[in-house]
Amino acid sequence: MRIADIQIRDPFVVEEDGAYYLFGSTDKNIWEGKGTGFDLYASVAGTGTEALRDFEGPFPAFRPPEGFWSETNFWAPEVHRYQGSYYMFATFKPQEGRRGTAILKSESGIRGPYAPWSLGAGGVSNPVTPTDWECLDGTFFVEEETPYLVFCHEWRQVGDGQICAAPLTGDLRQAAGAPRLLFRASEAPWAHELRGRSPGSYVTDGPFMHRTKDGALLMLWSSFGKDGSYCIGTARSQDGTLAGPWTQSAEPLYTADGGHGMIFRGKEGALYLAIHRPNETPFERPVFIEVTEKDGLITVQKGNIIS
């Protein structure tokens, strides 16, 4: 299957043993209706950029068990290897209550199946984000052996969308402390108010942490630009730590109605930005764009686009 034929939002790519695994929001309509779960796609054997054009699948990675606390808004799964196991960080909306990020675990390798892992009050399956916050798009980061969840406190609740971080317990089952505000969307010169909403409404979507080869700590995140298109910008930690402070790029990294980006390294060593484009259901498709690093910054190589 060519990637041009795969409907997916929030693509997340993991290279493992010479193969690429593509995860993402794979329900046909993620906005409404009962969710199915998350599928994955595995690359067909190949070399160079061609290995990123052909995938097999879909294969089920997660299906909600009987009595699972969420039925809707199955969004933005990320898969990270930690202490020898694979964990999926994904957004869910409960039947009653607020949207949040939960953690799932696979006992059978990267392909899964993934099962609920994080716990809330009373030791039951639940998000690790605060249950009274509207949260989404949690990503994983480890600093000085402490695991963290970096996530969005959503504009729907706070107006000016936030990016926050909270420490996790070593087994990734619960939050180990209160969230800390890293920055607000309006701090980025390239981010603009959401059209047709209350004044002061700024979106934060899809944070992703990236440490450059020279040690700079960057965060990719998405919002809307001056023309209303979906964009990706970068923030840079001034001291190289998660706590920051964070400085926003003056201009977005990508502006062509694509977003929710992450960076992965290809089998031959090149770095790629993975996004979905366009930002309209059901037309969204995965797109991979080669990027380079220089002086602690990321630059898109506009001529090297795989779609």
Residue pairs with C-beta under 8 A, 6 or more apart in sequence:
1 41
1 54
1 55
1 56
1 57
2 53
2 54
3 52
3 53
3 54
3 55
3 285
3 286
3 287
3 288
3 306
3 307
4 285
4 307
6 22
6 41
6 55
6 285
6 286
7 26
7 28
7 282
7 283
7 284
7 285
8 22
8 24
8 25
8 26
8 276
8 284
8 285
8 286
9 24
9 25
9 30
9 75
9 76
9 260
9 276
9 281
9 284
10 24
10 25
10 75
10 76
10 77
10 137
10 206
10 260
10 276
11 22
11 23
11 24
11 260
11 262
11 274
11 275
11 276
11 286
12 22
12 23
12 24
12 76
12 77
12 78
12 79
12 262
12 274
13 20
13 21
13 22
13 23
13 262
13 264
13 272
13 274
13 288
14 20
14 21
14 23
14 79
14 110
14 264
15 21
15 264
15 265
15 266
15 267
16 110
18 45
18 267
19 42
19 43
19 45
20 42
20 43
20 51
20 52
20 55
20 267
21 40
21 41
21 42
21 43
21 79
21 110
21 111
22 40
22 41
22 42
22 43
22 55
22 57
22 286
23 38
23 40
23 61
23 77
23 78
23 79
23 88
24 38
24 76
24 77
24 276
24 286
25 38
25 74
25 75
25 76
25 77
26 36
26 37
26 38
26 39
26 58
27 33
27 35
27 36
27 37
27 74
28 282
29 281
29 282
30 73
30 74
30 75
30 281
31 73
31 281
32 72
33 72
34 71
34 72
35 64
35 70
35 71
35 72
35 73
35 74
35 92
36 63
36 74
37 60
37 61
37 62
37 63
37 64
37 74
38 60
38 61
38 62
38 74
38 77
38 88
38 90
38 114
39 57
39 58
39 59
39 60
39 61
40 57
40 58
40 59
40 60
40 61
40 111
40 112
41 55
41 56
41 57
41 58
41 59
42 55
42 56
42 57
42 59
42 111
43 51
43 52
43 54
43 55
43 56
44 51
44 54
44 55
44 56
45 51
46 53
46 54
47 267
47 268
48 268
49 304
49 306
51 266
51 267
52 266
52 272
52 288
52 306
53 306
59 111
60 112
60 113
61 77
61 88
61 111
61 112
61 113
61 114
62 77
62 88
62 90
62 104
62 112
62 113
62 114
62 115
63 113
64 70
64 71
65 115
65 116
68 116
68 125
69 92
69 94
69 95
69 124
69 125
69 126
70 92
70 93
70 94
70 95
70 102
71 95
72 92
72 93
73 91
73 92
73 93
73 99
74 90
74 91
74 92
75 90
75 91
75 92
75 136
75 137
76 90
76 91
76 136
76 137
76 138
76 206
76 260
77 88
77 89
77 90
78 88
78 89
78 90
78 138
78 139
78 140
78 262
79 86
79 87
79 88
79 110
80 86
80 87
80 89
80 140
81 87
81 110
82 140
82 142
82 147
82 172
85 105
85 106
85 107
86 105
86 106
86 109
86 110
86 112
86 114
87 103
87 104
87 105
87 106
87 117
87 140
87 172
88 103
88 104
88 105
88 106
88 112
88 114
89 101
89 102
89 103
89 104
89 138
89 139
89 140
89 149
90 101
90 102
90 104
90 138
91 99
91 100
91 101
91 102
91 135
91 136
91 137
91 138
92 99
92 100
92 101
92 102
92 127
93 99
94 100
97 131
98 131
98 132
98 133
98 134
98 135
98 157
99 134
99 135
99 136
99 154
100 126
100 127
100 128
100 129
100 130
100 131
100 133
100 135
100 136
101 127
101 128
101 129
101 135
101 136
101 137
101 138
101 149
101 151
102 116
102 117
102 118
102 125
102 126
102 127
102 128
103 117
103 118
103 128
103 172
103 173
104 114
104 115
104 116
104 117
104 118
105 114
105 115
105 117
105 172
106 112
106 113
106 114
106 115
107 115
116 125
117 125
117 172
117 173
118 125
118 126
118 127
118 128
118 172
118 173
118 174
119 125
119 126
119 173
119 174
120 126
120 127
120 131
120 174
127 135
128 138
128 149
128 166
128 168
128 174
128 175
129 135
129 138
129 149
129 151
129 166
129 175
129 179
130 175
130 179
133 153
133 154
133 157
133 179
134 153
134 154
134 156
134 157
135 151
135 152
135 153
135 154
136 151
136 152
136 154
136 205
137 151
137 152
137 205
137 206
137 207
137 260
138 149
138 150
138 151
139 149
139 150
139 151
139 207
139 208
139 209
140 147
140 148
140 149
140 150
141 147
141 148
141 149
141 150
141 165
141 209
141 242
142 148
143 241
143 242
146 167
147 167
147 168
147 169
147 170
147 172
148 165
148 166
148 167
148 168
148 242
149 165
149 166
149 168
149 175
150 163
150 164
150 165
150 182
150 207
150 209
150 219
150 242
151 163
151 164
151 165
151 166
151 179
151 207
152 161
152 162
152 163
152 164
152 204
152 205
152 206
152 207
153 161
153 162
153 163
153 164
153 179
153 181
153 204
154 161
154 204
155 161
155 185
155 194
155 201
155 202
155 203
155 204
159 198
159 200
159 201
159 202
160 184
160 185
160 186
160 200
160 201
160 202
161 184
161 185
161 202
161 203
161 204
161 205
161 223
162 181
162 182
162 183
162 184
162 185
162 204
163 181
163 182
163 183
163 184
163 204
163 207
163 219
163 221
163 235
164 179
164 180
164 181
164 182
165 179
165 180
165 182
165 242
165 243
166 175
166 176
166 177
166 178
166 179
166 180
167 175
167 176
167 177
168 174
168 175
168 176
169 175
169 176
180 243
182 219
182 242
182 243
182 244
182 246
183 235
183 244
183 246
183 248
184 202
184 204
185 191
185 202
185 203
185 204
185 223
186 200
186 202
187 246
187 248
188 223
188 233
188 235
188 248
188 249
189 248
189 250
189 251
190 223
190 225
190 226
190 231
190 233
190 248
190 249
190 250
190 251
190 252
191 202
191 203
191 223
191 224
191 225
191 231
191 233
192 202
192 223
192 224
192 225
192 226
192 228
193 199
193 200
193 201
193 202
194 201
194 202
194 203
194 224
195 224
195 228
202 223
203 222
203 223
203 224
204 221
204 222
204 223
205 221
205 222
205 223
205 259
205 260
206 220
206 221
206 222
206 232
206 259
206 260
206 261
206 262
207 219
207 220
207 221
208 219
208 220
208 221
208 261
208 262
208 263
209 217
209 218
209 219
209 242
210 217
210 218
210 219
210 220
210 263
210 298
211 217
211 218
212 218
212 293
212 296
212 297
212 298
213 293
214 293
214 295
214 296
215 240
215 296
216 236
216 237
216 240
216 296
216 297
217 236
217 237
217 240
217 241
217 242
218 234
218 235
218 236
218 237
218 296
218 297
218 298
219 234
219 235
219 236
219 237
219 246
220 232
220 233
220 234
220 253
220 261
220 262
220 263
220 273
221 232
221 233
221 234
221 235
222 230
222 231
222 232
222 233
222 259
222 260
222 261
223 231
223 233
224 230
224 231
225 231
225 252
225 255
229 255
229 256
229 257
229 279
230 257
230 258
230 259
230 278
230 279
231 252
231 253
231 254
231 255
231 259
232 252
232 253
232 254
232 258
232 259
232 260
232 261
232 273
232 275
233 248
233 249
233 251
233 252
233 253
234 248
234 249
234 253
234 297
234 298
235 246
235 247
235 248
235 249
236 246
236 247
236 249
236 296
236 297
237 243
237 244
237 245
237 246
237 247
238 244
238 245
238 246
238 247
239 245
253 261
253 273
253 298
253 300
254 261
254 273
254 275
254 289
254 300
256 277
257 277
257 278
257 279
257 280
258 275
258 276
258 277
258 278
258 279
258 287
259 275
259 276
259 277
259 279
260 275
260 276
261 273
261 274
261 275
262 273
262 274
263 271
263 272
263 273
263 274
263 291
263 298
264 271
264 272
264 274
265 271
265 272
266 272
270 290
271 290
271 291
271 292
271 293
272 288
272 289
272 290
272 291
272 306
273 288
273 289
273 290
273 291
273 298
273 300
274 286
274 287
274 288
275 286
275 287
275 289
276 284
276 285
276 286
276 287
277 284
277 285
277 287
277 307
278 284
285 307
286 307
287 305
287 306
287 307
288 305
288 306
288 307
289 300
289 301
289 302
289 304
289 305
289 306
290 300
290 301
290 304
290 305
291 298
291 299
291 300
291 301
292 298
292 299
292 301
293 299
